[in-house]
Amino acid sequence: MPIVAQSTETTDWVSRFADEVIEASERRAPGKPVVVASGLSPSGPIHLGNLREVMTPHLVADEIRRRGHQVRHLISWDDYDRYRKVPNGVEGVDGSWAEHIGKPLTSVPAPKGSEYPNWAEHFKAAMVASLGELGVEFDGISQTEQYTSGVYREQVLHAMKHRGDIDAILDQYRTKKKDPAQELKQKQQKPLDEAELEAAEGSGAAEEDDGSSGAGGYFPYKPYCGGCGKDFTTVTSYDDETTEMAYTCTVESCGFSETVLLSEFNRGKLVWKVDWPMRWAYEGVVFEPSGVDHSSPGSSFQVGGQIVGIFGGEQPIGPMYAFVGISGMAKMSSSKGGVPTPADALKIMEPQILRWLYARRRPNQSFKVAFDQEIQRLYDEWDRLGAKVEDGSALPGDIAAYTRAASTAAGELPGTPRPLSYRTLASVADITGGHQDQALRILSDLEPEHPLSSLDEARPRYDKAEAWINTQVPADQRTIVRDEPDAELLGSLDEAGRESLRLLLDGLDDHWSLDGLTHLVYGVPKVQAGFSADATPKELPAEIKTAQRTFFVLLYRLLVSRDTGPRLPTLLLAVGADRVRSLLGGRAG
């Protein structure tokens, strides 16, 4: 595996950030591990847009590890955040979950049938499994545990003591609140797709609460009610000396109120715009990216840069990252109200490919994850790049992205021993419909001189391609091979049509491999036109392409009753020589 080059003019974005982060860490905390961070809210399925929140610091942290430095990648699970709404399309969840709005995510029941104890743990588990598959090494921190165990007690008391200073900073930015999705639309001057709208809602932008102001003044702390357990509460008074705090619940059916000592009280949290910079200081975070919604004027990242000083810390290096779009699946899933998760993507693509999508684009560049036919082109591009890396012809930036995708500082990610073409594997899976013995026969015929001994050699790529066919390709686009010859079509052929089939059938035995059949099906129209089957496009008139297309359509109609289908050489191998002869009318004569 190639070594990733360090800072040069051709260096990739990861190395440039690693340089900057190492320098900043040595200045801020010499001799200590470098700390990078991500924050995820398990308020529902954690989607592919959220994955950028993790992959950006992961790639930087991994580069720092490759250079021999100690580094901690913190993932802060914001599981003590309030439950804001009932997400659409989550299995085992209905409208009754609305009664839990306002409670901490760890106090909301998990969806029906879940093995996990609460809502947050249910959605966290799926993401943890995906991160393991992606080779992401991290230290997880539950904010529920941090707050309820009193870990942040001194920080909470400090924030309350300095509430006037915090209020003054926030007041500089207080304007009429706008809907976050609307702000993003205006900023980008283009409609947001479903994944982007979901990201805007689920990132915290929708309710960046900066605390409550009332008769008692401003307070950056929000208690969860001792009666109903929700955060519809208002702090009415606080004493800095005794830490005595009074609050009331504004839910009419509850109306609970109590006075507590904040020095002993653990059922509440700092409001988000104060909580985030507090954690930067507490953990010594040097690098943490944030989405577009957190980077606009007056938003949490900008305001946090001033508030963090109250806690004795510095704002992290924090690049803004762009949205991750979806091609293909967004429309398919829209009826369910969800957007794809990393687990959805990993069902149809290997971890290396998903890592590559995030590694090859700078954080501020948007990109799409393909669930449609584009995934085949993506794999072709990956395989071509792998060949260039192998022969030394790839560009330095491409080598870096490939290396980061295929391995981490701990070593290479498990791969497919025989990485056959994804589009070929998908065609075989489509045609064979789950019959593994038949799939192995076809795949072994691809390279007769070096046949597969087991499908395991083509795994997990074969399984990903099969999953793509089964879950992402509509039924009307699946390939169904005819059971009987199309006698009507065969009987209607003219002499040229019968001759083309005869030339193909006569050459089957001598060309029974992927390369051989490719040569044969493209060669038949050349021979019919009086040229050699080996003639190159430069030696042929333009009409040959039309003749080839006409011949291909004839074969598709006779084999699968459609004008298009999988690549013909793969289709012929899948159907088998005897069945091909039968469906094409035998040795036409």
TAMOPE-V776228 format. One record per run of one state. SS is the DSSP state (helix for helix, strand for strand, loop for the rest). FROM is the first residue (numbers start at 0). TO is the last residue. Records with the same first field share a line. If there is no record, write none. Layout:
SS: FROM-TO  FROM-TO
This chain:
loop: 0-11  28-32  40-45  66-69  77-80  82-93  100-102  107-117  133-137  148-151  161-161  171-178  188-192  202-203  207-210  214-215  219-219  223-231  238-242  249-255  261-266  270-270  283-285  287-288  294-298  311-315  317-318  321-322  327-327  336-339  348-349  359-365  370-372  391-394  408-409  412-420  432-434  446-446  450-453  458-459  472-473  477-485  491-493  507-507  511-512  528-535  539-541  560-566  575-575  583-588
helix: 12-27  47-65  94-99  104-106  118-132  142-147  152-160  162-170  179-187  193-201  204-206  271-282  291-293  299-310  328-335  341-347  350-358  373-390  395-405  421-431  435-445  447-449  454-457  460-471  474-476  486-490  494-506  508-510  513-527  536-538  542-559  567-574  576-582
strand: 33-39  46-46  70-76  81-81  103-103  138-141  211-213  216-218  220-222  232-237  243-248  256-260  267-269  286-286  289-290  316-316  319-320  323-326  340-340  366-369  406-407  410-411
